[in-house]
Amino acid sequence: MNQTYEAKSSHQASQDRRRESKPRGKFSSQLAEELQTELKQTWSPEQIAEKRREDKRAFVCFKTIYRWIYSGWLVAGDLQVLRHKGKRHKPVETR
């Protein structure tokens, strides 16, 4: 029990544990291709999510699909694939 406390190694261990504790997320290139195909067929994110749930495929919430679209991960931010052309997305207030 002659161990001494070392701030550097403790801090590094803490950072490593924190990095490993965060969820990885579901985004993958294969999933993105599937979602893009369905979006280009004018399916709404709500329809895509429910169809994936019914078919017992990897489930992605419709809110996640919208978030990926608005962040540019799906269809390069092209809102024309959505039925409402992105008009429902309210801009974030920046005060």
mmCIF file as gemmi writes it, N, C-alpha and C atoms, coordinates in Angstrom:
data_model
loop_
_atom_site.group_PDB
_atom_site.id
_atom_site.type_symbol
_atom_site.label_atom_id
_atom_site.label_alt_id
_atom_site.label_comp_id
_atom_site.label_asym_id
_atom_site.label_entity_id
_atom_site.label_seq_id
_atom_site.pdbx_PDB_ins_code
_atom_site.Cartn_x
_atom_site.Cartn_y
_atom_site.Cartn_z
_atom_site.occupancy
_atom_site.B_iso_or_equiv
_atom_site.pdbx_formal_charge
_atom_site.auth_seq_id
_atom_site.auth_asym_id
_atom_site.pdbx_PDB_model_num
ATOM 1 N N . MET Axp A 1 ? 0.802 -1.181 0 1 0 ? 1 A 1
ATOM 2 C CA . MET Axp A 1 ? 0 0 0 1 0 ? 1 A 1
ATOM 3 C C . MET Axp A 1 ? 0.859 1.264 0 1 0 ? 1 A 1
ATOM 4 N N . ASN Axp A 2 ? 2.02 1.218 -0.58 1 0 ? 2 A 1
ATOM 5 C CA . ASN Axp A 2 ? 2.9 2.381 -0.633 1 0 ? 2 A 1
ATOM 6 C C . ASN Axp A 2 ? 2.709 3.151 -1.926 1 0 ? 2 A 1
ATOM 7 N N . GLN Axp A 3 ? 1.486 3.229 -2.4 1 0 ? 3 A 1
ATOM 8 C CA . GLN Axp A 3 ? 1.218 3.972 -3.621 1 0 ? 3 A 1
ATOM 9 C C . GLN Axp A 3 ? 1.035 5.438 -3.284 1 0 ? 3 A 1
ATOM 10 N N . THR Axp A 4 ? 1.582 6.288 -4.138 1 0 ? 4 A 1
ATOM 11 C CA . THR Axp A 4 ? 1.41 7.727 -3.933 1 0 ? 4 A 1
ATOM 12 C C . THR Axp A 4 ? 0.47 8.258 -4.999 1 0 ? 4 A 1
ATOM 13 N N . TYR Axp A 5 ? -0.182 9.337 -4.674 1 0 ? 5 A 1
ATOM 14 C CA . TYR Axp A 5 ? -1.12 9.979 -5.604 1 0 ? 5 A 1
ATOM 15 C C . TYR Axp A 5 ? -0.33 10.803 -6.614 1 0 ? 5 A 1
ATOM 16 N N . GLU Axp A 6 ? -0.649 10.595 -7.89 1 0 ? 6 A 1
ATOM 17 C CA . GLU Axp A 6 ? -0.027 11.389 -8.942 1 0 ? 6 A 1
ATOM 18 C C . GLU Axp A 6 ? -1.138 12.037 -9.752 1 0 ? 6 A 1
ATOM 19 N N . ALA Axp A 7 ? -1.152 13.342 -9.764 1 0 ? 7 A 1
ATOM 20 C CA . ALA Axp A 7 ? -2.23 14.094 -10.393 1 0 ? 7 A 1
ATOM 21 C C . ALA Axp A 7 ? -2.322 13.82 -11.891 1 0 ? 7 A 1
ATOM 22 N N . LYS Axp A 8 ? -1.187 13.763 -12.587 1 0 ? 8 A 1
ATOM 23 C CA . LYS Axp A 8 ? -1.208 13.566 -14.047 1 0 ? 8 A 1
ATOM 24 C C . LYS Axp A 8 ? -1.842 12.241 -14.429 1 0 ? 8 A 1
ATOM 25 N N . SER Axp A 9 ? -1.408 11.171 -13.799 1 0 ? 9 A 1
ATOM 26 C CA . SER Axp A 9 ? -1.933 9.855 -14.154 1 0 ? 9 A 1
ATOM 27 C C . SER Axp A 9 ? -3.4 9.723 -13.733 1 0 ? 9 A 1
ATOM 28 N N . SER Axp A 10 ? -3.766 10.325 -12.611 1 0 ? 10 A 1
ATOM 29 C CA . SER Axp A 10 ? -5.167 10.287 -12.169 1 0 ? 10 A 1
ATOM 30 C C . SER Axp A 10 ? -6.059 11.066 -13.124 1 0 ? 10 A 1
ATOM 31 N N . HIS Axp A 11 ? -5.582 12.212 -13.559 1 0 ? 11 A 1
ATOM 32 C CA . HIS Axp A 11 ? -6.35 13.028 -14.498 1 0 ? 11 A 1
ATOM 33 C C . HIS Axp A 11 ? -6.522 12.296 -15.825 1 0 ? 11 A 1
ATOM 34 N N . GLN Axp A 12 ? -5.458 11.674 -16.308 1 0 ? 12 A 1
ATOM 35 C CA . GLN Axp A 12 ? -5.525 10.926 -17.563 1 0 ? 12 A 1
ATOM 36 C C . GLN Axp A 12 ? -6.497 9.75 -17.447 1 0 ? 12 A 1
ATOM 37 N N . ALA Axp A 13 ? -6.457 9.048 -16.332 1 0 ? 13 A 1
ATOM 38 C CA . ALA Axp A 13 ? -7.371 7.924 -16.118 1 0 ? 13 A 1
ATOM 39 C C . ALA Axp A 13 ? -8.814 8.422 -16.077 1 0 ? 13 A 1
ATOM 40 N N . SER Axp A 14 ? -9.037 9.569 -15.448 1 0 ? 14 A 1
ATOM 41 C CA . SER Axp A 14 ? -10.379 10.143 -15.383 1 0 ? 14 A 1
ATOM 42 C C . SER Axp A 14 ? -10.879 10.512 -16.776 1 0 ? 14 A 1
ATOM 43 N N . GLN Axp A 15 ? -10.026 11.13 -17.577 1 0 ? 15 A 1
ATOM 44 C CA . GLN Axp A 15 ? -10.411 11.484 -18.949 1 0 ? 15 A 1
ATOM 45 C C . GLN Axp A 15 ? -10.714 10.25 -19.784 1 0 ? 15 A 1
ATOM 46 N N . ASP Axp A 16 ? -9.924 9.201 -19.63 1 0 ? 16 A 1
ATOM 47 C CA . ASP Axp A 16 ? -10.155 7.958 -20.378 1 0 ? 16 A 1
ATOM 48 C C . ASP Axp A 16 ? -11.5 7.331 -19.993 1 0 ? 16 A 1
ATOM 49 N N . ARG Axp A 17 ? -11.791 7.294 -18.692 1 0 ? 17 A 1
ATOM 50 C CA . ARG Axp A 17 ? -13.071 6.735 -18.243 1 0 ? 17 A 1
ATOM 51 C C . ARG Axp A 17 ? -14.239 7.556 -18.776 1 0 ? 17 A 1
ATOM 52 N N . ARG Axp A 18 ? -14.098 8.885 -18.773 1 0 ? 18 A 1
ATOM 53 C CA . ARG Axp A 18 ? -15.165 9.76 -19.264 1 0 ? 18 A 1
ATOM 54 C C . ARG Axp A 18 ? -15.397 9.545 -20.751 1 0 ? 18 A 1
ATOM 55 N N . ARG Axp A 19 ? -14.329 9.427 -21.523 1 0 ? 19 A 1
ATOM 56 C CA . ARG Axp A 19 ? -14.435 9.213 -22.962 1 0 ? 19 A 1
ATOM 57 C C . ARG Axp A 19 ? -15.128 7.887 -23.274 1 0 ? 19 A 1
ATOM 58 N N . GLU Axp A 20 ? -14.836 6.866 -22.493 1 0 ? 20 A 1
ATOM 59 C CA . GLU Axp A 20 ? -15.437 5.547 -22.715 1 0 ? 20 A 1
ATOM 60 C C . GLU Axp A 20 ? -16.884 5.477 -22.24 1 0 ? 20 A 1
ATOM 61 N N . SER Axp A 21 ? -17.294 6.381 -21.346 1 0 ? 21 A 1
ATOM 62 C CA . SER Axp A 21 ? -18.639 6.295 -20.801 1 0 ? 21 A 1
ATOM 63 C C . SER Axp A 21 ? -19.699 6.897 -21.728 1 0 ? 21 A 1
ATOM 64 N N . LYS Axp A 22 ? -19.291 7.695 -22.695 1 0 ? 22 A 1
ATOM 65 C CA . LYS Axp A 22 ? -20.254 8.345 -23.582 1 0 ? 22 A 1
ATOM 66 C C . LYS Axp A 22 ? -20.786 7.356 -24.61 1 0 ? 22 A 1
ATOM 67 N N . PRO Axp A 23 ? -22.089 7.436 -24.923 1 0 ? 23 A 1
ATOM 68 C CA . PRO Axp A 23 ? -22.652 6.514 -25.923 1 0 ? 23 A 1
ATOM 69 C C . PRO Axp A 23 ? -22.068 6.781 -27.312 1 0 ? 23 A 1
ATOM 70 N N . ARG Axp A 24 ? -21.943 5.746 -28.078 1 0 ? 24 A 1
ATOM 71 C CA . ARG Axp A 24 ? -21.327 5.833 -29.398 1 0 ? 24 A 1
ATOM 72 C C . ARG Axp A 24 ? -22.266 6.433 -30.446 1 0 ? 24 A 1
ATOM 73 N N . GLY Axp A 25 ? -23.566 6.191 -30.31 1 0 ? 25 A 1
ATOM 74 C CA . GLY Axp A 25 ? -24.511 6.644 -31.32 1 0 ? 25 A 1
ATOM 75 C C . GLY Axp A 25 ? -24.763 5.551 -32.342 1 0 ? 25 A 1
ATOM 76 N N . LYS Axp A 26 ? -25.787 5.733 -33.163 1 0 ? 26 A 1
ATOM 77 C CA . LYS Axp A 26 ? -26.182 4.703 -34.116 1 0 ? 26 A 1
ATOM 78 C C . LYS Axp A 26 ? -25.77 5.017 -35.544 1 0 ? 26 A 1
ATOM 79 N N . PHE Axp A 27 ? -25.228 6.201 -35.782 1 0 ? 27 A 1
ATOM 80 C CA . PHE Axp A 27 ? -24.952 6.617 -37.154 1 0 ? 27 A 1
ATOM 81 C C . PHE Axp A 27 ? -23.876 5.743 -37.778 1 0 ? 27 A 1
ATOM 82 N N . SER Axp A 28 ? -24.17 5.242 -39.002 1 0 ? 28 A 1
ATOM 83 C CA . SER Axp A 28 ? -23.192 4.501 -39.79 1 0 ? 28 A 1
ATOM 84 C C . SER Axp A 28 ? -23.461 4.8 -41.262 1 0 ? 28 A 1
ATOM 85 N N . SER Axp A 29 ? -22.498 4.542 -42.092 1 0 ? 29 A 1
ATOM 86 C CA . SER Axp A 29 ? -22.669 4.85 -43.518 1 0 ? 29 A 1
ATOM 87 C C . SER Axp A 29 ? -23.756 3.982 -44.146 1 0 ? 29 A 1
ATOM 88 N N . GLN Axp A 30 ? -23.865 2.719 -43.723 1 0 ? 30 A 1
ATOM 89 C CA . GLN Axp A 30 ? -24.903 1.837 -44.268 1 0 ? 30 A 1
ATOM 90 C C . GLN Axp A 30 ? -26.296 2.331 -43.879 1 0 ? 30 A 1
ATOM 91 N N . LEU Axp A 31 ? -26.462 2.71 -42.622 1 0 ? 31 A 1
ATOM 92 C CA . LEU Axp A 31 ? -27.744 3.228 -42.153 1 0 ? 31 A 1
ATOM 93 C C . LEU Axp A 31 ? -28.073 4.53 -42.874 1 0 ? 31 A 1
ATOM 94 N N . ALA Axp A 32 ? -27.076 5.382 -43.071 1 0 ? 32 A 1
ATOM 95 C CA . ALA Axp A 32 ? -27.297 6.656 -43.766 1 0 ? 32 A 1
ATOM 96 C C . ALA Axp A 32 ? -27.769 6.412 -45.195 1 0 ? 32 A 1
ATOM 97 N N . GLU Axp A 33 ? -27.189 5.441 -45.888 1 0 ? 33 A 1
ATOM 98 C CA . GLU Axp A 33 ? -27.611 5.122 -47.258 1 0 ? 33 A 1
ATOM 99 C C . GLU Axp A 33 ? -29.062 4.645 -47.293 1 0 ? 33 A 1
ATOM 100 N N . GLU Axp A 34 ? -29.429 3.782 -46.345 1 0 ? 34 A 1
ATOM 101 C CA . GLU Axp A 34 ? -30.808 3.289 -46.288 1 0 ? 34 A 1
ATOM 102 C C . GLU Axp A 34 ? -31.786 4.436 -46.042 1 0 ? 34 A 1
ATOM 103 N N . LEU Axp A 35 ? -31.451 5.307 -45.101 1 0 ? 35 A 1
ATOM 104 C CA . LEU Axp A 35 ? -32.332 6.424 -44.78 1 0 ? 35 A 1
ATOM 105 C C . LEU Axp A 35 ? -32.432 7.404 -45.945 1 0 ? 35 A 1
ATOM 106 N N . GLN Axp A 36 ? -31.316 7.66 -46.624 1 0 ? 36 A 1
ATOM 107 C CA . GLN Axp A 36 ? -31.337 8.574 -47.767 1 0 ? 36 A 1
ATOM 108 C C . GLN Axp A 36 ? -32.199 8.038 -48.89 1 0 ? 36 A 1
ATOM 109 N N . THR Axp A 37 ? -32.128 6.735 -49.125 1 0 ? 37 A 1
ATOM 110 C CA . THR Axp A 37 ? -32.954 6.12 -50.166 1 0 ? 37 A 1
ATOM 111 C C . THR Axp A 37 ? -34.437 6.316 -49.85 1 0 ? 37 A 1
ATOM 112 N N . GLU Axp A 38 ? -34.809 6.072 -48.613 1 0 ? 38 A 1
ATOM 113 C CA . GLU Axp A 38 ? -36.212 6.22 -48.222 1 0 ? 38 A 1
ATOM 114 C C . GLU Axp A 38 ? -36.649 7.679 -48.233 1 0 ? 38 A 1
ATOM 115 N N . LEU Axp A 39 ? -35.762 8.59 -47.85 1 0 ? 39 A 1
ATOM 116 C CA . LEU Axp A 39 ? -36.108 10.013 -47.896 1 0 ? 39 A 1
ATOM 117 C C . LEU Axp A 39 ? -36.311 10.486 -49.329 1 0 ? 39 A 1
ATOM 118 N N . LYS Axp A 40 ? -35.495 9.989 -50.239 1 0 ? 40 A 1
ATOM 119 C CA . LYS Axp A 40 ? -35.627 10.395 -51.641 1 0 ? 40 A 1
ATOM 120 C C . LYS Axp A 40 ? -36.881 9.814 -52.284 1 0 ? 40 A 1
ATOM 121 N N . GLN Axp A 41 ? -37.455 8.785 -51.669 1 0 ? 41 A 1
ATOM 122 C CA . GLN Axp A 41 ? -38.732 8.244 -52.131 1 0 ? 41 A 1
ATOM 123 C C . GLN Axp A 41 ? -39.896 8.999 -51.481 1 0 ? 41 A 1
ATOM 124 N N . THR Axp A 42 ? -39.6 10.142 -50.915 1 0 ? 42 A 1
ATOM 125 C CA . THR Axp A 42 ? -40.542 11.046 -50.236 1 0 ? 42 A 1
ATOM 126 C C . THR Axp A 42 ? -41.228 10.423 -49.022 1 0 ? 42 A 1
ATOM 127 N N . TRP Axp A 43 ? -40.523 9.551 -48.327 1 0 ? 43 A 1
ATOM 128 C CA . TRP Axp A 43 ? -41.026 9.05 -47.056 1 0 ? 43 A 1
ATOM 129 C C . TRP Axp A 43 ? -40.703 10.093 -45.996 1 0 ? 43 A 1
ATOM 130 N N . SER Axp A 44 ? -41.595 10.284 -45.05 1 0 ? 44 A 1
ATOM 131 C CA . SER Axp A 44 ? -41.313 11.199 -43.948 1 0 ? 44 A 1
ATOM 132 C C . SER Axp A 44 ? -40.467 10.449 -42.912 1 0 ? 44 A 1
ATOM 133 N N . PRO Axp A 45 ? -39.698 11.172 -42.111 1 0 ? 45 A 1
ATOM 134 C CA . PRO Axp A 45 ? -38.934 10.506 -41.054 1 0 ? 45 A 1
ATOM 135 C C . PRO Axp A 45 ? -39.817 9.697 -40.107 1 0 ? 45 A 1
ATOM 136 N N . GLU Axp A 46 ? -41.056 10.151 -39.866 1 0 ? 46 A 1
ATOM 137 C CA . GLU Axp A 46 ? -41.971 9.385 -39.015 1 0 ? 46 A 1
ATOM 138 C C . GLU Axp A 46 ? -42.31 8.044 -39.655 1 0 ? 46 A 1
ATOM 139 N N . GLN Axp A 47 ? -42.558 8.048 -40.967 1 0 ? 47 A 1
ATOM 140 C CA . GLN Axp A 47 ? -42.873 6.795 -41.675 1 0 ? 47 A 1
ATOM 141 C C . GLN Axp A 47 ? -41.672 5.862 -41.678 1 0 ? 47 A 1
ATOM 142 N N . ILE Axp A 48 ? -40.497 6.414 -41.888 1 0 ? 48 A 1
ATOM 143 C CA . ILE Axp A 48 ? -39.278 5.601 -41.914 1 0 ? 48 A 1
ATOM 144 C C . ILE Axp A 48 ? -39.071 4.931 -40.563 1 0 ? 48 A 1
ATOM 145 N N . ALA Axp A 49 ? -39.221 5.691 -39.49 1 0 ? 49 A 1
ATOM 146 C CA . ALA Axp A 49 ? -39 5.147 -38.148 1 0 ? 49 A 1
ATOM 147 C C . ALA Axp A 49 ? -39.974 4.014 -37.844 1 0 ? 49 A 1
ATOM 148 N N . GLU Axp A 50 ? -41.253 4.203 -38.151 1 0 ? 50 A 1
ATOM 149 C CA . GLU Axp A 50 ? -42.245 3.169 -37.863 1 0 ? 50 A 1
ATOM 150 C C . GLU Axp A 50 ? -42.061 1.933 -38.745 1 0 ? 50 A 1
ATOM 151 N N . LYS Axp A 51 ? -41.711 2.135 -40.001 1 0 ? 51 A 1
ATOM 152 C CA . LYS Axp A 51 ? -41.484 0.998 -40.898 1 0 ? 51 A 1
ATOM 153 C C . LYS Axp A 51 ? -40.287 0.17 -40.426 1 0 ? 51 A 1
ATOM 154 N N . ARG Axp A 52 ? -39.236 0.843 -39.977 1 0 ? 52 A 1
ATOM 155 C CA . ARG Axp A 52 ? -38.067 0.125 -39.457 1 0 ? 52 A 1
ATOM 156 C C . ARG Axp A 52 ? -38.432 -0.647 -38.193 1 0 ? 52 A 1
ATOM 157 N N . ARG Axp A 53 ? -39.299 -0.057 -37.351 1 0 ? 53 A 1
ATOM 158 C CA . ARG Axp A 53 ? -39.723 -0.744 -36.13 1 0 ? 53 A 1
ATOM 159 C C . ARG Axp A 53 ? -40.536 -1.989 -36.483 1 0 ? 53 A 1
ATOM 160 N N . GLU Axp A 54 ? -41.462 -1.876 -37.447 1 0 ? 54 A 1
ATOM 161 C CA . GLU Axp A 54 ? -42.298 -3.008 -37.847 1 0 ? 54 A 1
ATOM 162 C C . GLU Axp A 54 ? -41.473 -4.133 -38.463 1 0 ? 54 A 1
ATOM 163 N N . ASP Axp A 55 ? -40.464 -3.759 -39.258 1 0 ? 55 A 1
ATOM 164 C CA . ASP Axp A 55 ? -39.631 -4.759 -39.939 1 0 ? 55 A 1
ATOM 165 C C . ASP Axp A 55 ? -38.53 -5.322 -39.048 1 0 ? 55 A 1
ATOM 166 N N . LYS Axp A 56 ? -38.498 -4.89 -37.778 1 0 ? 56 A 1
ATOM 167 C CA . LYS Axp A 56 ? -37.496 -5.352 -36.806 1 0 ? 56 A 1
ATOM 168 C C . LYS Axp A 56 ? -36.07 -5.058 -37.266 1 0 ? 56 A 1
ATOM 169 N N . ARG Axp A 57 ? -35.907 -3.926 -37.955 1 0 ? 57 A 1
ATOM 170 C CA . ARG Axp A 57 ? -34.558 -3.488 -38.343 1 0 ? 57 A 1
ATOM 171 C C . ARG Axp A 57 ? -34.039 -2.528 -37.28 1 0 ? 57 A 1
ATOM 172 N N . ALA Axp A 58 ? -32.805 -2.106 -37.41 1 0 ? 58 A 1
ATOM 173 C CA . ALA Axp A 58 ? -32.221 -1.17 -36.443 1 0 ? 58 A 1
ATOM 174 C C . ALA Axp A 58 ? -33.098 0.069 -36.366 1 0 ? 58 A 1
ATOM 175 N N . PHE Axp A 59 ? -33.627 0.327 -35.186 1 0 ? 59 A 1
ATOM 176 C CA . PHE Axp A 59 ? -34.58 1.427 -35.018 1 0 ? 59 A 1
ATOM 177 C C . PHE Axp A 59 ? -33.859 2.738 -34.801 1 0 ? 59 A 1
ATOM 178 N N . VAL Axp A 60 ? -34.332 3.759 -35.497 1 0 ? 60 A 1
ATOM 179 C CA . VAL Axp A 60 ? -33.841 5.12 -35.311 1 0 ? 60 A 1
ATOM 180 C C . VAL Axp A 60 ? -35.065 6.002 -35.12 1 0 ? 60 A 1
ATOM 181 N N . CYS Axp A 61 ? -35.088 6.773 -34.065 1 0 ? 61 A 1
ATOM 182 C CA . CYS Axp A 61 ? -36.203 7.668 -33.768 1 0 ? 61 A 1
ATOM 183 C C . CYS Axp A 61 ? -36.327 8.732 -34.857 1 0 ? 61 A 1
ATOM 184 N N . PHE Axp A 62 ? -37.558 9.155 -35.166 1 0 ? 62 A 1
ATOM 185 C CA . PHE Axp A 62 ? -37.751 10.151 -36.212 1 0 ? 62 A 1
ATOM 186 C C . PHE Axp A 62 ? -37.085 11.476 -35.852 1 0 ? 62 A 1
ATOM 187 N N . LYS Axp A 63 ? -37.01 11.785 -34.567 1 0 ? 63 A 1
ATOM 188 C CA . LYS Axp A 63 ? -36.332 13.017 -34.154 1 0 ? 63 A 1
ATOM 189 C C . LYS Axp A 63 ? -34.842 12.946 -34.458 1 0 ? 63 A 1
ATOM 190 N N . THR Axp A 64 ? -34.274 11.763 -34.329 1 0 ? 64 A 1
ATOM 191 C CA . THR Axp A 64 ? -32.864 11.579 -34.666 1 0 ? 64 A 1
ATOM 192 C C . THR Axp A 64 ? -32.655 11.767 -36.164 1 0 ? 64 A 1
ATOM 193 N N . ILE Axp A 65 ? -33.572 11.258 -36.975 1 0 ? 65 A 1
ATOM 194 C CA . ILE Axp A 65 ? -33.473 11.425 -38.423 1 0 ? 65 A 1
ATOM 195 C C . ILE Axp A 65 ? -33.52 12.903 -38.78 1 0 ? 65 A 1
ATOM 196 N N . TYR Axp A 66 ? -34.456 13.643 -38.185 1 0 ? 66 A 1
ATOM 197 C CA . TYR Axp A 66 ? -34.518 15.084 -38.428 1 0 ? 66 A 1
ATOM 198 C C . TYR Axp A 66 ? -33.216 15.77 -38.006 1 0 ? 66 A 1
ATOM 199 N N . ARG Axp A 67 ? -32.695 15.394 -36.848 1 0 ? 67 A 1
ATOM 200 C CA . ARG Axp A 67 ? -31.464 16.009 -36.354 1 0 ? 67 A 1
ATOM 201 C C . ARG Axp A 67 ? -30.302 15.749 -37.308 1 0 ? 67 A 1
ATOM 202 N N . TRP Axp A 68 ? -30.227 14.516 -37.857 1 0 ? 68 A 1
ATOM 203 C CA . TRP Axp A 68 ? -29.171 14.186 -38.811 1 0 ? 68 A 1
ATOM 204 C C . TRP Axp A 68 ? -29.343 14.976 -40.106 1 0 ? 68 A 1
ATOM 205 N N . ILE Axp A 69 ? -30.578 15.203 -40.538 1 0 ? 69 A 1
ATOM 206 C CA . ILE Axp A 69 ? -30.827 15.978 -41.758 1 0 ? 69 A 1
ATOM 207 C C . ILE Axp A 69 ? -30.38 17.419 -41.553 1 0 ? 69 A 1
ATOM 208 N N . TYR Axp A 70 ? -30.815 18.027 -40.441 1 0 ? 70 A 1
ATOM 209 C CA . TYR Axp A 70 ? -30.5 19.427 -40.197 1 0 ? 70 A 1
ATOM 210 C C . TYR Axp A 70 ? -29.015 19.647 -39.93 1 0 ? 70 A 1
ATOM 211 N N . SER Axp A 71 ? -28.331 18.637 -39.418 1 0 ? 71 A 1
ATOM 212 C CA . SER Axp A 71 ? -26.894 18.786 -39.172 1 0 ? 71 A 1
ATOM 213 C C . SER Axp A 71 ? -26.075 18.51 -40.43 1 0 ? 71 A 1
ATOM 214 N N . GLY Axp A 72 ? -26.73 17.995 -41.492 1 0 ? 72 A 1
ATOM 215 C CA . GLY Axp A 72 ? -26.026 17.753 -42.742 1 0 ? 72 A 1
ATOM 216 C C . GLY Axp A 72 ? -25.477 16.347 -42.902 1 0 ? 72 A 1
ATOM 217 N N . TRP Axp A 73 ? -25.759 15.465 -41.972 1 0 ? 73 A 1
ATOM 218 C CA . TRP Axp A 73 ? -25.266 14.086 -42.069 1 0 ? 73 A 1
ATOM 219 C C . TRP Axp A 73 ? -26.04 13.278 -43.098 1 0 ? 73 A 1
ATOM 220 N N . LEU Axp A 74 ? -27.297 13.618 -43.328 1 0 ? 74 A 1
ATOM 221 C CA . LEU Axp A 74 ? -28.108 12.927 -44.326 1 0 ? 74 A 1
ATOM 222 C C . LEU Axp A 74 ? -28.414 13.889 -45.465 1 0 ? 74 A 1
ATOM 223 N N . VAL Axp A 75 ? -28.363 13.405 -46.66 1 0 ? 75 A 1
ATOM 224 C CA . VAL Axp A 75 ? -28.655 14.138 -47.896 1 0 ? 75 A 1
ATOM 225 C C . VAL Axp A 75 ? -28.025 15.53 -47.914 1 0 ? 75 A 1
ATOM 226 N N . ALA Axp A 76 ? -26.886 15.652 -47.311 1 0 ? 76 A 1
ATOM 227 C CA . ALA Axp A 76 ? -26.081 16.874 -47.331 1 0 ? 76 A 1
ATOM 228 C C . ALA Axp A 76 ? -26.903 18.118 -46.995 1 0 ? 76 A 1
ATOM 229 N N . GLY Axp A 77 ? -27.821 17.992 -46.071 1 0 ? 77 A 1
ATOM 230 C CA . GLY Axp A 77 ? -28.594 19.141 -45.633 1 0 ? 77 A 1
ATOM 231 C C . GLY Axp A 77 ? -29.656 19.589 -46.621 1 0 ? 77 A 1
ATOM 232 N N . ASP Axp A 78 ? -29.973 18.766 -47.615 1 0 ? 78 A 1
ATOM 233 C CA . ASP Axp A 78 ? -30.975 19.125 -48.614 1 0 ? 78 A 1
ATOM 234 C C . ASP Axp A 78 ? -32.365 18.923 -48.023 1 0 ? 78 A 1
ATOM 235 N N . LEU Axp A 79 ? -33.031 20.012 -47.691 1 0 ? 79 A 1
ATOM 236 C CA . LEU Axp A 79 ? -34.343 19.927 -47.062 1 0 ? 79 A 1
ATOM 237 C C . LEU Axp A 79 ? -35.458 19.692 -48.079 1 0 ? 79 A 1
ATOM 238 N N . GLN Axp A 80 ? -35.136 19.691 -49.355 1 0 ? 80 A 1
ATOM 239 C CA . GLN Axp A 80 ? -36.157 19.485 -50.378 1 0 ? 80 A 1
ATOM 240 C C . GLN Axp A 80 ? -36.686 18.057 -50.366 1 0 ? 80 A 1
ATOM 241 N N . VAL Axp A 81 ? -35.984 17.125 -49.721 1 0 ? 81 A 1
ATOM 242 C CA . VAL Axp A 81 ? -36.47 15.749 -49.652 1 0 ? 81 A 1
ATOM 243 C C . VAL Axp A 81 ? -37.599 15.615 -48.632 1 0 ? 81 A 1
ATOM 244 N N . LEU Axp A 82 ? -37.749 16.596 -47.739 1 0 ? 82 A 1
ATOM 245 C CA . LEU Axp A 82 ? -38.827 16.551 -46.76 1 0 ? 82 A 1
ATOM 246 C C . LEU Axp A 82 ? -40.11 17.068 -47.386 1 0 ? 82 A 1
ATOM 247 N N . ARG Axp A 83 ? -41.227 16.569 -46.91 1 0 ? 83 A 1
ATOM 248 C CA . ARG Axp A 83 ? -42.511 16.972 -47.469 1 0 ? 83 A 1
ATOM 249 C C . ARG Axp A 83 ? -42.784 18.452 -47.264 1 0 ? 83 A 1
ATOM 250 N N . HIS Axp A 84 ? -42.365 18.98 -46.123 1 0 ? 84 A 1
ATOM 251 C CA . HIS Axp A 84 ? -42.617 20.388 -45.833 1 0 ? 84 A 1
ATOM 252 C C . HIS Axp A 84 ? -41.415 21.25 -46.197 1 0 ? 84 A 1
ATOM 253 N N . LYS Axp A 85 ? -40.464 20.658 -46.886 1 0 ? 85 A 1
ATOM 254 C CA . LYS Axp A 85 ? -39.283 21.368 -47.379 1 0 ? 85 A 1
ATOM 255 C C . LYS Axp A 85 ? -38.534 22.094 -46.269 1 0 ? 85 A 1
ATOM 256 N N . GLY Axp A 86 ? -38.6 21.565 -45.055 1 0 ? 86 A 1
ATOM 257 C CA . GLY Axp A 86 ? -37.867 22.143 -43.941 1 0 ? 86 A 1
ATOM 258 C C . GLY Axp A 86 ? -38.531 23.349 -43.313 1 0 ? 86 A 1
ATOM 259 N N . LYS Axp A 87 ? -39.739 23.701 -43.737 1 0 ? 87 A 1
ATOM 260 C CA . LYS Axp A 87 ? -40.397 24.9 -43.22 1 0 ? 87 A 1
ATOM 261 C C . LYS Axp A 87 ? -40.813 24.76 -41.763 1 0 ? 87 A 1
ATOM 262 N N . ARG Axp A 88 ? -40.96 23.557 -41.281 1 0 ? 88 A 1
ATOM 263 C CA . ARG Axp A 88 ? -41.372 23.366 -39.89 1 0 ? 88 A 1
ATOM 264 C C . ARG Axp A 88 ? -40.207 23.541 -38.93 1 0 ? 88 A 1
ATOM 265 N N . HIS Axp A 89 ? -39.015 23.488 -39.44 1 0 ? 89 A 1
ATOM 266 C CA . HIS Axp A 89 ? -37.838 23.616 -38.582 1 0 ? 89 A 1
ATOM 267 C C . HIS Axp A 89 ? -37.664 25.081 -38.201 1 0 ? 89 A 1
ATOM 268 N N . LYS Axp A 90 ? -37.836 25.395 -36.927 1 0 ? 90 A 1
ATOM 269 C CA . LYS Axp A 90 ? -37.729 26.767 -36.482 1 0 ? 90 A 1
ATOM 270 C C . LYS Axp A 90 ? -36.255 27.115 -36.257 1 0 ? 90 A 1
ATOM 271 N N . PRO Axp A 91 ? -35.868 28.295 -36.692 1 0 ? 91 A 1
ATOM 272 C CA . PRO Axp A 91 ? -34.465 28.683 -36.469 1 0 ? 91 A 1
ATOM 273 C C . PRO Axp A 91 ? -34.167 28.858 -34.982 1 0 ? 91 A 1
ATOM 274 N N . VAL Axp A 92 ? -32.959 28.563 -34.605 1 0 ? 92 A 1
ATOM 275 C CA . VAL Axp A 92 ? -32.56 28.685 -33.228 1 0 ? 92 A 1
ATOM 276 C C . VAL Axp A 92 ? -32.342 30.163 -32.924 1 0 ? 92 A 1
ATOM 277 N N . GLU Axp A 93 ? -32.906 30.6 -31.832 1 0 ? 93 A 1
ATOM 278 C CA . GLU Axp A 93 ? -32.769 32.011 -31.467 1 0 ? 93 A 1
ATOM 279 C C . GLU Axp A 93 ? -31.358 32.265 -30.95 1 0 ? 93 A 1
ATOM 280 N N . THR Axp A 94 ? -30.728 33.311 -31.435 1 0 ? 94 A 1
ATOM 281 C CA . THR Axp A 94 ? -29.361 33.624 -31.021 1 0 ? 94 A 1
ATOM 282 C C . THR Axp A 94 ? -29.317 35.031 -30.445 1 0 ? 94 A 1
ATOM 283 N N . ARG Axp A 95 ? -29.543 35.146 -29.168 1 0 ? 95 A 1
ATOM 284 C CA . ARG Axp A 95 ? -29.456 36.447 -28.502 1 0 ? 95 A 1
ATOM 285 C C . ARG Axp A 95 ? -28.177 36.517 -27.717 1 0 ? 95 A 1
